[in-house]
Amino acid sequence: MESTMPHVTFIHGIANKPPADDLLRIWRRTLADATDPLPLGDLGVTTSLVYWADLMYGKPDEDLSAHEGVLENTPAAVDASGGDTPPQPHNAEEAAFLERLRAEMTALSDAQIEAANTPAVPAQPQGALERVPLPWFLKKRIMNAFLRDVHHYLFDVEYAPAGGTPVHIQQSIRKRFIDAVCHADVSRPHVVVSHSMGTVIAYDCLKRVGGCAGVDGLITIGSPLGLDEIQDRLQPEWTRANGFPRARVAKDWVNLFDRLDPVCGLDPLLANDYRENDAGVIKDHVVENGGAWRHSATKYLRQPVFRDSLRGMLGL
């Protein structure tokens, strides 16, 4: 008889990360310590993590305090700590991709502030938004880490950190995702929770990879999937009219974004870009993470709408 014990598969985002076991523990504890606790283990929910930072970085980030949330508004806590040099294109197509994406990321600050204060944005009220600019050296590290990680994945670059054996990044991460989702111990309902670049990986695998098992729900937080440059690389499987991965997502897709999150881009709303039979079915929710660094995964995990969405998908 098939088990009915709920399961969550997490996927992390850009830049270096703590070791896999530590990162999963931090995320689970963040949910358990929130104002409205969601202690997955106590509720009988099993968890796993698709970890890929080791394919990009030679040594895990040992500063666990930053990821625990103690220092989340300081330079040490920025997800892109340890950010690398920008990627080098191998051909004209890659160069054009990087140039367009860099231009869009560089232009985010003023445009996001303006959009955040425009009532026409169809989102929940967020209140008065503070403008807390990140220092340029942090913006540069964030952009370099984002460009490098997304470029190496979408173009399946053969790469290894210093001293490592090069592998094809997209193929290797896809295999890790499929192994996690299709693992014999994974029971239902099964929900994938993805952050940042992890949302691109989750969507790519659920929509474009044959042999990937289905899940019951998908939650994306701080997702760059609204960026045109990324959508262009997801074709031909992605189309605006039928971009929802219904063949492998049985129920809901919930998307959370902060309008001052520098990775969400100029278009953080996904319901209009990943439609089903030309109908908007994704549930977009705007949140306010606070502070200078709005992209923090643990800040998203503390949001009440995140915990409510996860509870509903897991049937808790």
C-alpha atoms as a printed R data frame, in Angstrom:
    type eleno elety resid chain resno      x      y       z
1   ATOM     1    CA   MET     A     1  0.000  0.000   0.000
2   ATOM     2    CA   GLU     A     2  1.317  3.463  -0.927
3   ATOM     3    CA   SER     A     3  2.377  5.624   2.026
4   ATOM     4    CA   THR     A     4  0.426  8.799   2.690
5   ATOM     5    CA   MET     A     5  3.137 10.452   4.778
6   ATOM     6    CA   PRO     A     6  3.674 13.939   3.289
7   ATOM     7    CA   HIS     A     7  7.064 14.829   1.851
8   ATOM     8    CA   VAL     A     8  8.779 18.126   0.948
9   ATOM     9    CA   THR     A     9 11.715 18.385  -1.442
10  ATOM    10    CA   PHE     A    10 13.629 21.659  -1.052
11  ATOM    11    CA   ILE     A    11 15.910 23.189  -3.723
12  ATOM    12    CA   HIS     A    12 18.288 26.011  -2.821
13  ATOM    13    CA   GLY     A    13 19.199 29.035  -4.907
14  ATOM    14    CA   ILE     A    14 22.171 31.058  -6.123
15  ATOM    15    CA   ALA     A    15 25.638 31.213  -4.647
16  ATOM    16    CA   ASN     A    16 27.539 29.183  -2.107
17  ATOM    17    CA   LYS     A    17 25.712 27.386   0.702
18  ATOM    18    CA   PRO     A    18 26.449 25.525   3.945
19  ATOM    19    CA   PRO     A    19 26.798 21.732   3.726
20  ATOM    20    CA   ALA     A    20 23.594 20.018   2.626
21  ATOM    21    CA   ASP     A    21 22.628 18.582   6.024
22  ATOM    22    CA   ASP     A    22 23.158 21.952   7.716
23  ATOM    23    CA   LEU     A    23 21.159 23.843   5.104
24  ATOM    24    CA   LEU     A    24 18.208 21.463   5.348
25  ATOM    25    CA   ARG     A    25 18.309 21.679   9.154
26  ATOM    26    CA   ILE     A    26 18.348 25.502   9.002
27  ATOM    27    CA   TRP     A    27 15.334 25.641   6.705
28  ATOM    28    CA   ARG     A    28 13.372 23.117   8.770
29  ATOM    29    CA   ARG     A    29 14.195 24.972  11.982
30  ATOM    30    CA   THR     A    30 13.170 28.280  10.422
31  ATOM    31    CA   LEU     A    31  9.721 26.827   9.776
32  ATOM    32    CA   ALA     A    32  9.521 25.356  13.271
33  ATOM    33    CA   ASP     A    33 10.639 28.581  15.004
34  ATOM    34    CA   ALA     A    34  8.325 30.927  13.125
35  ATOM    35    CA   THR     A    35  5.563 32.914  14.827
36  ATOM    36    CA   ASP     A    36  3.114 30.322  13.521
37  ATOM    37    CA   PRO     A    37  5.269 27.190  13.850
38  ATOM    38    CA   LEU     A    38  5.307 24.488  11.199
39  ATOM    39    CA   PRO     A    39  7.511 21.729  12.686
40  ATOM    40    CA   LEU     A    40  7.566 19.347   9.745
41  ATOM    41    CA   GLY     A    41  9.181 16.450  11.590
42  ATOM    42    CA   ASP     A    42  6.713 16.581  14.497
43  ATOM    43    CA   LEU     A    43  3.873 16.592  11.965
44  ATOM    44    CA   GLY     A    44  5.133 13.445  10.257
45  ATOM    45    CA   VAL     A    45  6.420 15.267   7.175
46  ATOM    46    CA   THR     A    46  9.645 13.894   5.698
47  ATOM    47    CA   THR     A    47 12.052 16.173   3.846
48  ATOM    48    CA   SER     A    48 14.938 16.078   1.400
49  ATOM    49    CA   LEU     A    49 17.142 18.647  -0.328
50  ATOM    50    CA   VAL     A    50 18.349 18.932  -3.909
51  ATOM    51    CA   TYR     A    51 21.830 20.311  -3.268
52  ATOM    52    CA   TRP     A    52 24.003 21.598  -6.111
53  ATOM    53    CA   ALA     A    53 26.296 24.268  -4.605
54  ATOM    54    CA   ASP     A    54 29.183 21.788  -4.565
55  ATOM    55    CA   LEU     A    55 29.137 21.701  -8.381
56  ATOM    56    CA   MET     A    56 29.865 25.442  -8.445
57  ATOM    57    CA   TYR     A    57 31.918 26.048  -5.293
58  ATOM    58    CA   GLY     A    58 34.873 24.077  -3.997
59  ATOM    59    CA   LYS     A    59 34.175 24.482  -0.279
60  ATOM    60    CA   PRO     A    60 30.831 24.917   1.541
61  ATOM    61    CA   ASP     A    61 30.057 28.160   3.361
62  ATOM    62    CA   GLU     A    62 30.919 27.561   7.023
63  ATOM    63    CA   ASP     A    63 29.290 30.775   8.321
64  ATOM    64    CA   LEU     A    64 26.115 29.101   9.517
65  ATOM    65    CA   SER     A    65 25.052 32.101  11.602
66  ATOM    66    CA   ALA     A    66 24.361 34.112   8.449
67  ATOM    67    CA   HIS     A    67 22.018 31.468   7.103
68  ATOM    68    CA   GLU     A    68 20.367 30.962  10.477
69  ATOM    69    CA   GLY     A    69 18.981 34.478  10.172
70  ATOM    70    CA   VAL     A    70 21.107 36.116  12.836
71  ATOM    71    CA   LEU     A    71 22.930 38.349  10.366
72  ATOM    72    CA   GLU     A    72 20.517 38.479   7.469
73  ATOM    73    CA   ASN     A    73 20.835 42.209   6.865
74  ATOM    74    CA   THR     A    74 24.635 42.345   6.911
75  ATOM    75    CA   PRO     A    75 27.112 41.747   4.068
76  ATOM    76    CA   ALA     A    76 28.119 38.395   5.566
77  ATOM    77    CA   ALA     A    77 24.561 37.143   5.258
78  ATOM    78    CA   VAL     A    78 23.931 38.002   1.614
79  ATOM    79    CA   ASP     A    79 23.217 34.803  -0.299
80  ATOM    80    CA   ALA     A    80 25.920 35.739  -2.785
81  ATOM    81    CA   SER     A    81 28.725 35.729  -0.226
82  ATOM    82    CA   GLY     A    82 31.588 33.973  -1.903
83  ATOM    83    CA   GLY     A    83 30.285 35.138  -5.260
84  ATOM    84    CA   ASP     A    84 32.545 34.316  -8.163
85  ATOM    85    CA   THR     A    85 33.747 36.205 -11.188
86  ATOM    86    CA   PRO     A    86 31.217 36.704 -13.996
87  ATOM    87    CA   PRO     A    87 30.896 33.886 -16.531
88  ATOM    88    CA   GLN     A    88 32.743 34.041 -19.816
89  ATOM    89    CA   PRO     A    89 30.604 33.362 -22.913
90  ATOM    90    CA   HIS     A    90 31.739 30.730 -25.386
91  ATOM    91    CA   ASN     A    91 29.859 32.049 -28.392
92  ATOM    92    CA   ALA     A    92 27.714 34.930 -29.644
93  ATOM    93    CA   GLU     A    93 24.483 33.381 -28.333
94  ATOM    94    CA   GLU     A    94 25.826 33.136 -24.785
95  ATOM    95    CA   ALA     A    95 27.299 36.639 -24.989
96  ATOM    96    CA   ALA     A    96 23.953 38.102 -26.048
97  ATOM    97    CA   PHE     A    97 22.149 36.224 -23.242
98  ATOM    98    CA   LEU     A    98 24.556 37.519 -20.598
99  ATOM    99    CA   GLU     A    99 24.496 41.070 -21.934
100 ATOM   100    CA   ARG     A   100 20.692 41.262 -21.890
101 ATOM   101    CA   LEU     A   101 20.397 39.660 -18.467
102 ATOM   102    CA   ARG     A   102 23.122 41.859 -16.969
103 ATOM   103    CA   ALA     A   103 21.432 44.976 -18.325
104 ATOM   104    CA   GLU     A   104 18.106 43.944 -16.820
105 ATOM   105    CA   MET     A   105 19.604 43.061 -13.440
106 ATOM   106    CA   THR     A   106 21.589 46.310 -13.300
107 ATOM   107    CA   ALA     A   107 18.447 48.361 -13.971
108 ATOM   108    CA   LEU     A   108 16.395 46.727 -11.227
109 ATOM   109    CA   SER     A   109 16.822 49.150  -8.331
110 ATOM   110    CA   ASP     A   110 14.925 52.256  -9.435
111 ATOM   111    CA   ALA     A   111 12.429 50.314 -11.547
112 ATOM   112    CA   GLN     A   112 11.534 47.986  -8.671
113 ATOM   113    CA   ILE     A   113 11.027 50.890  -6.290
114 ATOM   114    CA   GLU     A   114  8.716 52.562  -8.804
115 ATOM   115    CA   ALA     A   115  6.796 49.339  -9.492
116 ATOM   116    CA   ALA     A   116  6.472 48.617  -5.778
117 ATOM   117    CA   ASN     A   117  4.705 51.905  -5.263
118 ATOM   118    CA   THR     A   118  2.426 51.596  -8.290
119 ATOM   119    CA   PRO     A   119 -1.139 50.630  -7.261
120 ATOM   120    CA   ALA     A   120 -1.734 48.974 -10.659
121 ATOM   121    CA   VAL     A   121  0.357 45.948  -9.655
122 ATOM   122    CA   PRO     A   122 -2.210 43.191  -8.952
123 ATOM   123    CA   ALA     A   123 -0.909 42.063  -5.599
124 ATOM   124    CA   GLN     A   124 -1.690 42.153  -1.926
125 ATOM   125    CA   PRO     A   125 -1.080 45.445  -0.070
126 ATOM   126    CA   GLN     A   126  2.499 45.732   1.071
127 ATOM   127    CA   GLY     A   127  2.347 49.075   2.848
128 ATOM   128    CA   ALA     A   128  4.951 51.805   2.709
129 ATOM   129    CA   LEU     A   129  8.181 50.398   1.302
130 ATOM   130    CA   GLU     A   130 11.508 51.510   2.678
131 ATOM   131    CA   ARG     A   131 14.302 52.097   0.237
132 ATOM   132    CA   VAL     A   132 17.322 50.301   1.632
133 ATOM   133    CA   PRO     A   133 19.918 50.310  -1.150
134 ATOM   134    CA   LEU     A   134 22.526 47.583  -1.197
135 ATOM   135    CA   PRO     A   135 26.134 48.774  -1.511
136 ATOM   136    CA   TRP     A   136 27.441 48.427  -5.056
137 ATOM   137    CA   PHE     A   137 30.089 45.850  -4.120
138 ATOM   138    CA   LEU     A   138 27.292 43.602  -2.852
139 ATOM   139    CA   LYS     A   139 25.160 44.192  -5.933
140 ATOM   140    CA   LYS     A   140 28.127 43.246  -8.096
141 ATOM   141    CA   ARG     A   141 28.735 40.013  -6.161
142 ATOM   142    CA   ILE     A   142 25.037 39.132  -6.285
143 ATOM   143    CA   MET     A   143 24.881 39.779 -10.019
144 ATOM   144    CA   ASN     A   144 28.051 37.803 -10.725
145 ATOM   145    CA   ALA     A   145 26.798 34.829  -8.716
146 ATOM   146    CA   PHE     A   146 23.382 34.946 -10.378
147 ATOM   147    CA   LEU     A   147 24.765 35.304 -13.898
148 ATOM   148    CA   ARG     A   148 27.307 32.535 -13.400
149 ATOM   149    CA   ASP     A   149 24.874 30.038 -11.887
150 ATOM   150    CA   VAL     A   150 22.011 30.642 -14.324
151 ATOM   151    CA   HIS     A   151 24.326 30.745 -17.338
152 ATOM   152    CA   HIS     A   152 26.127 27.509 -16.464
153 ATOM   153    CA   TYR     A   153 22.814 25.733 -15.910
154 ATOM   154    CA   LEU     A   154 20.818 26.963 -18.897
155 ATOM   155    CA   PHE     A   155 23.734 26.458 -21.324
156 ATOM   156    CA   ASP     A   156 24.842 23.165 -19.702
157 ATOM   157    CA   VAL     A   157 28.399 24.415 -19.296
158 ATOM   158    CA   GLU     A   158 31.094 21.869 -18.491
159 ATOM   159    CA   TYR     A   159 32.569 23.187 -15.265
160 ATOM   160    CA   ALA     A   160 34.238 22.323 -11.969
161 ATOM   161    CA   PRO     A   161 35.551 24.369  -9.026
162 ATOM   162    CA   ALA     A   162 39.335 24.546  -8.688
163 ATOM   163    CA   GLY     A   163 40.758 21.062  -8.367
164 ATOM   164    CA   GLY     A   164 37.520 19.308  -9.302
165 ATOM   165    CA   THR     A   165 36.512 17.174 -12.260
166 ATOM   166    CA   PRO     A   166 34.402 19.120 -14.777
167 ATOM   167    CA   VAL     A   167 30.823 17.957 -15.313
168 ATOM   168    CA   HIS     A   168 27.955 19.226 -17.436
169 ATOM   169    CA   ILE     A   169 26.129 21.435 -14.935
170 ATOM   170    CA   GLN     A   170 22.576 21.124 -16.268
171 ATOM   171    CA   GLN     A   171 22.774 17.376 -16.804
172 ATOM   172    CA   SER     A   172 24.254 16.821 -13.334
173 ATOM   173    CA   ILE     A   173 21.702 18.972 -11.502
174 ATOM   174    CA   ARG     A   174 18.819 17.482 -13.481
175 ATOM   175    CA   LYS     A   175 19.935 14.011 -12.391
176 ATOM   176    CA   ARG     A   176 20.021 15.086  -8.749
177 ATOM   177    CA   PHE     A   177 16.526 16.532  -9.018
178 ATOM   178    CA   ILE     A   178 15.122 13.424 -10.705
179 ATOM   179    CA   ASP     A   179 16.829 11.127  -8.182
180 ATOM   180    CA   ALA     A   180 15.289 13.135  -5.324
181 ATOM   181    CA   VAL     A   181 11.791 13.352  -6.771
182 ATOM   182    CA   CYS     A   182 11.695  9.746  -7.943
183 ATOM   183    CA   HIS     A   183 13.282  8.253  -4.825
184 ATOM   184    CA   ALA     A   184 11.475  5.192  -3.520
185 ATOM   185    CA   ASP     A   185 11.121  6.735  -0.046
186 ATOM   186    CA   VAL     A   186  9.254  9.788  -1.329
187 ATOM   187    CA   SER     A   187  5.572  9.481  -0.479
188 ATOM   188    CA   ARG     A   188  2.498 11.593  -1.229
189 ATOM   189    CA   PRO     A   189  1.424 14.281  -1.045
190 ATOM   190    CA   HIS     A   190  4.774 15.539  -2.322
191 ATOM   191    CA   VAL     A   191  5.549 19.264  -2.546
192 ATOM   192    CA   VAL     A   192  8.614 20.900  -4.105
193 ATOM   193    CA   VAL     A   193  9.767 24.135  -2.430
194 ATOM   194    CA   SER     A   194 12.313 26.019  -4.522
195 ATOM   195    CA   HIS     A   195 14.189 29.282  -3.989
196 ATOM   196    CA   SER     A   196 15.866 31.632  -6.450
197 ATOM   197    CA   MET     A   197 17.830 29.713  -9.111
198 ATOM   198    CA   GLY     A   198 16.284 26.573  -7.634
199 ATOM   199    CA   THR     A   199 12.943 27.640  -9.118
200 ATOM   200    CA   VAL     A   200 14.483 27.555 -12.608
201 ATOM   201    CA   ILE     A   201 15.823 24.061 -11.931
202 ATOM   202    CA   ALA     A   202 12.496 22.833 -10.571
203 ATOM   203    CA   TYR     A   203 10.529 24.228 -13.503
204 ATOM   204    CA   ASP     A   204 13.009 22.976 -16.079
205 ATOM   205    CA   CYS     A   205 12.860 19.432 -14.699
206 ATOM   206    CA   LEU     A   206  9.102 19.330 -14.151
207 ATOM   207    CA   LYS     A   207  8.317 20.759 -17.585
208 ATOM   208    CA   ARG     A   208 11.143 19.666 -19.850
209 ATOM   209    CA   VAL     A   209 12.782 16.459 -18.589
210 ATOM   210    CA   GLY     A   210 11.398 13.078 -19.561
211 ATOM   211    CA   GLY     A   211 11.244 10.508 -16.793
212 ATOM   212    CA   CYS     A   212 10.728 13.074 -14.048
213 ATOM   213    CA   ALA     A   213  8.071 11.954 -11.588
214 ATOM   214    CA   GLY     A   214  5.073 14.102 -10.795
215 ATOM   215    CA   VAL     A   215  4.480 16.047  -7.591
216 ATOM   216    CA   ASP     A   216  1.354 17.388  -5.938
217 ATOM   217    CA   GLY     A   217  2.389 20.998  -5.471
218 ATOM   218    CA   LEU     A   218  5.095 23.533  -6.287
219 ATOM   219    CA   ILE     A   219  6.104 26.610  -4.266
220 ATOM   220    CA   THR     A   220  8.533 29.126  -5.752
221 ATOM   221    CA   ILE     A   221 10.077 31.934  -3.676
222 ATOM   222    CA   GLY     A   222 12.238 34.772  -4.984
223 ATOM   223    CA   SER     A   223 11.980 33.372  -8.502
224 ATOM   224    CA   PRO     A   224 13.618 34.837 -11.631
225 ATOM   225    CA   LEU     A   225 11.287 32.823 -13.905
226 ATOM   226    CA   GLY     A   226  9.553 36.039 -14.952
227 ATOM   227    CA   LEU     A   227 12.651 37.254 -16.809
228 ATOM   228    CA   ASP     A   228 12.310 37.086 -20.593
229 ATOM   229    CA   GLU     A   229 15.890 35.892 -21.038
230 ATOM   230    CA   ILE     A   230 15.239 32.825 -18.889
231 ATOM   231    CA   GLN     A   231 11.912 32.069 -20.563
232 ATOM   232    CA   ASP     A   232 13.633 32.188 -23.959
233 ATOM   233    CA   ARG     A   233 15.998 29.419 -22.821
234 ATOM   234    CA   LEU     A   234 13.074 27.240 -21.660
235 ATOM   235    CA   GLN     A   235 11.548 27.005 -25.133
236 ATOM   236    CA   PRO     A   236 10.135 25.151 -26.978
237 ATOM   237    CA   GLU     A   237  8.515 23.344 -24.023
238 ATOM   238    CA   TRP     A   238  7.625 26.656 -22.375
239 ATOM   239    CA   THR     A   239  4.959 28.818 -23.952
240 ATOM   240    CA   ARG     A   240  3.107 31.656 -22.289
241 ATOM   241    CA   ALA     A   241 -0.269 30.095 -23.050
242 ATOM   242    CA   ASN     A   242  0.675 26.636 -21.739
243 ATOM   243    CA   GLY     A   243  3.701 27.097 -19.556
244 ATOM   244    CA   PHE     A   244  2.158 25.499 -16.464
245 ATOM   245    CA   PRO     A   245  3.761 22.035 -15.970
246 ATOM   246    CA   ARG     A   246  0.417 20.311 -15.462
247 ATOM   247    CA   ALA     A   247  1.686 16.921 -16.600
248 ATOM   248    CA   ARG     A   248  3.852 16.770 -13.448
249 ATOM   249    CA   VAL     A   249  2.245 19.231 -11.008
250 ATOM   250    CA   ALA     A   250 -1.074 17.711 -10.033
251 ATOM   251    CA   LYS     A   251 -2.489 20.591  -8.005
252 ATOM   252    CA   ASP     A   252 -1.252 24.095  -7.193
253 ATOM   253    CA   TRP     A   253  1.732 26.310  -7.954
254 ATOM   254    CA   VAL     A   254  2.168 29.140  -5.440
255 ATOM   255    CA   ASN     A   255  4.700 31.933  -6.042
256 ATOM   256    CA   LEU     A   256  5.949 34.358  -3.371
257 ATOM   257    CA   PHE     A   257  7.926 37.507  -4.101
258 ATOM   258    CA   ASP     A   258  9.092 40.692  -2.450
259 ATOM   259    CA   ARG     A   259  9.001 43.632  -4.848
260 ATOM   260    CA   LEU     A   260 12.433 44.775  -3.598
261 ATOM   261    CA   ASP     A   261 14.000 41.344  -4.095
262 ATOM   262    CA   PRO     A   262 16.791 41.974  -6.650
263 ATOM   263    CA   VAL     A   263 16.583 38.467  -8.131
264 ATOM   264    CA   CYS     A   264 12.855 38.484  -8.934
265 ATOM   265    CA   GLY     A   265 13.510 40.968 -11.696
266 ATOM   266    CA   LEU     A   266 11.213 43.506 -13.221
267 ATOM   267    CA   ASP     A   267  8.420 40.929 -13.562
268 ATOM   268    CA   PRO     A   268  7.996 38.893 -10.352
269 ATOM   269    CA   LEU     A   269  4.430 37.844 -11.252
270 ATOM   270    CA   LEU     A   270  4.346 34.389 -12.853
271 ATOM   271    CA   ALA     A   271  0.611 33.764 -13.390
272 ATOM   272    CA   ASN     A   272  0.640 35.735 -16.628
273 ATOM   273    CA   ASP     A   273  3.709 33.959 -18.036
274 ATOM   274    CA   TYR     A   274  3.010 30.324 -17.097
275 ATOM   275    CA   ARG     A   275 -0.622 29.894 -18.007
276 ATOM   276    CA   GLU     A   276 -2.715 26.750 -18.511
277 ATOM   277    CA   ASN     A   277 -4.864 26.736 -21.641
278 ATOM   278    CA   ASP     A   278 -4.246 30.492 -21.681
279 ATOM   279    CA   ALA     A   279 -5.732 30.914 -18.187
280 ATOM   280    CA   GLY     A   280 -3.816 32.218 -15.184
281 ATOM   281    CA   VAL     A   281 -3.678 29.486 -12.534
282 ATOM   282    CA   ILE     A   282 -0.560 30.278 -10.497
283 ATOM   283    CA   LYS     A   283 -1.241 31.984  -7.163
284 ATOM   284    CA   ASP     A   284  1.104 34.991  -6.906
285 ATOM   285    CA   HIS     A   285  1.575 36.489  -3.433
286 ATOM   286    CA   VAL     A   286  3.552 39.615  -2.629
287 ATOM   287    CA   VAL     A   287  5.265 39.668   0.776
288 ATOM   288    CA   GLU     A   288  7.504 42.085   2.655
289 ATOM   289    CA   ASN     A   289 10.711 40.477   3.869
290 ATOM   290    CA   GLY     A   290 12.124 43.666   5.362
291 ATOM   291    CA   GLY     A   291 15.676 44.928   5.655
292 ATOM   292    CA   ALA     A   292 18.280 45.417   2.964
293 ATOM   293    CA   TRP     A   293 18.476 41.855   1.693
294 ATOM   294    CA   ARG     A   294 15.001 40.828   0.548
295 ATOM   295    CA   HIS     A   295 16.089 37.669  -1.289
296 ATOM   296    CA   SER     A   296 16.804 35.634   1.852
297 ATOM   297    CA   ALA     A   297 15.265 32.155   1.745
298 ATOM   298    CA   THR     A   298 14.634 32.066   5.471
299 ATOM   299    CA   LYS     A   299 12.758 35.378   5.304
300 ATOM   300    CA   TYR     A   300 10.426 33.874   2.723
301 ATOM   301    CA   LEU     A   301  9.995 30.742   4.851
302 ATOM   302    CA   ARG     A   302  8.846 32.891   7.793
303 ATOM   303    CA   GLN     A   303  6.001 34.455   5.815
304 ATOM   304    CA   PRO     A   304  2.525 33.350   7.000
305 ATOM   305    CA   VAL     A   305  1.316 32.883   3.420
306 ATOM   306    CA   PHE     A   306  4.181 30.478   2.790
307 ATOM   307    CA   ARG     A   307  3.320 28.314   5.768
308 ATOM   308    CA   ASP     A   308 -0.409 28.438   4.975
309 ATOM   309    CA   SER     A   309  0.279 27.388   1.376
310 ATOM   310    CA   LEU     A   310  2.553 24.536   2.414
311 ATOM   311    CA   ARG     A   311  0.074 23.308   5.014
312 ATOM   312    CA   GLY     A   312 -2.692 23.238   2.435
313 ATOM   313    CA   MET     A   313 -0.626 21.384  -0.158
314 ATOM   314    CA   LEU     A   314  0.490 18.801   2.415
315 ATOM   315    CA   GLY     A   315 -3.047 18.306   3.740
316 ATOM   316    CA   LEU     A   316 -2.078 19.259   7.285
